[in-house]
């Protein structure tokens, strides 16, 4: 396995993984033998780096600098091993209490987004008056305990994706904004931006948006038009702040200028667009889609850490990692001791050592008496995260 820049790709190589969000490129299947000039050109114009498997295809030339797997993993660990920030003294509502409210809010928010987006699909003007009360409720829920709503909306299925993705990004934008020191109306504006950032997808044909196979270049360009289409919709709406329009238009831009639609880079991108880019990618790659199973949150964070240079604003990405954690609340993990447990709270000393509620022993193949384990004060460590569905479990029920 070697990580190489795309300008070093050549026909006959085996692409094991594409380094970037699924919306950066038209290849839903990221592992394939590179045998098409068209595919080569598309990769070189849509992403910066790829992983190749030299056991399945051609190797790079001797003078080409390539990153090995161990070195890449070491770099990722260095990015992620940062201490969590201290709390601001705010007393949070217990998670199990806020989940009850958040579940009701999730249903109400989805219904509102479905109503707004369907009106846009039918050519009617977007009604922002429907959105404002929902954004305010999401803001209040995040302020009480952000983990509740963020964990709930992560559990959406592929049929709910279009609408609950908007709710999820709204909650993530508000939580990230709080981490960055935003407050008051500014937080509500970034929440509105998150809720409406993908409204342009209502004007993209479903056959293209949900195509399970590789998109043609024409179809890929159609998908990439959704920020501009959404921006046009929002321009016609009443009472929206400029932040909402900015995030809608530029949430697929990248810090190195390799994004779309305008190829903006660095300081030409607003703080809010940079926030939107991180929140949108995280929720997209952790969600089940009709063409791809979502990644576990811990894997998504590690992959984003690999891509961060060039893709994301480093300060914002690091703040985001502290906001959701490397192992977000609700993540099912396997410990070195052979026990399974759910992450219930972020650790005070390290993001890689959360507080886990263990409940099952793989060695005994049986449930055990539930116990809270603070991994920052334990010799036990996390070996891997697991899909709760594999065990017939849901972390918030």
CORFEN-V520022 format. One record per residue. SS is DSSP state (2 for helix, 1 for strand, 0 for the rest). PSI is psi in whole degrees, -180 to 180 (NA if undefined). Layout:
SS&PSI + SS&PSI
This chain:
0&126 + 1&139 + 1&122 + 1&154 + 1&151 + 2&-20 + 2&-8 + 2&0 + 0&147 + 0&159 + 0&141 + 0&-12 + 0&155 + 1&114 + 1&113 + 1&-37 + 1&140 + 1&127 + 0&93 + 0&167 + 0&152 + 2&-22 + 2&-1 + 2&-17 + 0&162 + 0&10 + 0&97 + 0&-32 + 0&113 + 0&-8 + 0&121 + 1&157 + 1&128 + 0&103 + 0&15 + 0&130 + 2&-33 + 2&-45 + 2&-39 + 2&-46 + 2&-41 + 2&-43 + 2&-43 + 2&-16 + 2&0 + 2&-23 + 0&169 + 0&-37 + 1&156 + 1&159 + 1&134 + 1&152 + 0&107 + 0&-10 + 0&-14 + 0&-4 + 0&-171 + 0&154 + 0&171 + 0&162 + 0&160 + 0&-33 + 0&-8 + 0&130 + 0&123 + 0&149 + 1&128 + 1&164 + 2&-45 + 2&-41 + 2&-41 + 2&-41 + 2&-37 + 2&-41 + 2&-40 + 2&-44 + 2&-38 + 2&-37 + 2&-41 + 2&-21 + 0&68 + 0&143 + 0&146 + 0&154 + 0&156 + 0&158 + 0&162 + 0&11 + 0&-7 + 0&133 + 0&118 + 0&149 + 0&138 + 0&143 + 2&-46 + 2&-27 + 2&-44 + 2&-29 + 2&-37 + 2&-47 + 2&-41 + 2&-34 + 2&-39 + 2&-44 + 2&-41 + 2&-46 + 2&-42 + 2&-40 + 2&-42 + 2&-44 + 2&-41 + 2&-43 + 2&-41 + 2&-45 + 2&-49 + 2&-48 + 2&-35 + 2&-35 + 2&-40 + 2&-41 + 2&-33 + 0&8 + 0&8 + 0&161 + 0&145 + 0&134 + 0&98 + 2&-21 + 2&-24 + 2&-33 + 2&-37 + 2&-46 + 2&-35 + 2&-44 + 2&-40 + 2&-41 + 2&-40 + 2&-41 + 2&-44 + 2&-41 + 2&-44 + 2&-38 + 2&-33 + 2&-46 + 2&101 + 2&-30 + 2&-30 + 2&-60 + 2&-40 + 2&-39 + 2&-38 + 2&-49 + 2&-17 + 0&-18 + 0&10 + 0&152 + 0&177 + 0&-28 + 0&-28 + 0&-9 + 2&-52 + 2&-40 + 2&-44 + 2&-20 + 2&-41 + 2&-41 + 2&-42 + 2&-46 + 2&-34 + 2&-50 + 2&-42 + 2&-40 + 2&-42 + 2&-44 + 2&-43 + 2&-40 + 2&-42 + 2&-41 + 2&-35 + 0&-1 + 0&11 + 0&153 + 0&180 + 2&-137 + 2&-29 + 2&-41 + 2&-40 + 2&-35 + 2&-42 + 2&-30 + 2&-44 + 2&-40 + 2&-42 + 2&-40 + 2&-34 + 2&6 + 0&-27 + 0&19 + 2&-26 + 2&-21 + 2&-19 + 2&-17 + 2&6 + 0&131 + 0&136 + 2&-34 + 2&-29 + 2&-46 + 2&-34 + 0&22 + 0&127 + 0&-20 + 0&-172 + 0&134 + 0&144 + 0&166 + 2&-39 + 2&-44 + 2&-38 + 2&-41 + 2&-34 + 2&-46 + 2&-41 + 0&-8 + 0&-9 + 2&-31 + 2&-41 + 2&-40 + 2&-42 + 2&-41 + 2&-41 + 2&-39 + 2&-45 + 2&-30 + 2&-29 + 0&-11 + 0&158 + 0&137 + 0&21 + 0&141 + 0&156 + 2&-29 + 2&-42 + 2&-43 + 2&-40 + 2&-45 + 2&-40 + 2&-44 + 2&-32 + 2&19 + 0&-8 + 0&12 + 0&160 + 0&156 + 0&-26 + 0&5 + 0&7 + 0&8 + 0&-164 + 0&159 + 0&-14 + 0&-4 + 0&33 + 0&153 + 0&155 + 2&-128 + 2&-11 + 2&-9 + 0&132 + 0&161 + 2&-41 + 2&-36 + 2&-39 + 2&-39 + 2&-45 + 2&-37 + 2&-44 + 2&-48 + 2&-41 + 2&-47 + 2&-46 + 2&-49 + 2&-35 + 2&-45 + 2&-11 + 0&3 + 0&147 + 0&129 + 0&167 + 0&-21 + 0&-2 + 0&137 + 0&138 + 0&151 + 0&152 + 0&145 + 2&-41 + 2&-38 + 2&-42 + 2&-45 + 2&-42 + 2&-40 + 2&-42 + 2&-34 + 2&-35 + 2&-41 + 2&-9 + 2&-41 + 2&122 + 2&-37 + 2&-53 + 0&157 + 0&122 + 2&-41 + 2&-42 + 2&-40 + 2&-43 + 2&-39 + 2&-36 + 2&-43 + 2&-41 + 2&-28 + 2&-47 + 2&-20 + 0&156 + 0&-36 + 0&90 + 0&157 + 0&133 + 0&-10 + 0&131 + 1&124 + 1&153 + 1&130 + 1&162 + 0&-28 + 0&-7 + 0&5 + 1&151 + 1&147 + 1&167 + 1&141 + 1&124 + 1&-15 + 1&147 + 0&146 + 0&158 + 0&-20 + 0&-31 + 0&141 + 0&-17 + 0&1 + 0&72 + 0&-180 + 1&127 + 1&138 + 1&103 + 1&146 + 1&-5 + 1&142 + 1&120 + 0&-35 + 0&-42 + 0&-11 + 0&47 + 1&156 + 1&147 + 1&167 + 1&122 + 1&140 + 1&136 + 1&128 + 1&116 + 1&105 + 2&-17 + 2&-16 + 2&28 + 0&155 + 0&-13 + 0&150 + 0&161 + 1&129 + 1&-40 + 1&164 + 1&157 + 1&158 + 0&117 + 2&-32 + 2&-29 + 2&-28 + 2&4 + 0&32 + 0&158 + 0&129 + 0&-17 + 0&22 + 0&NA
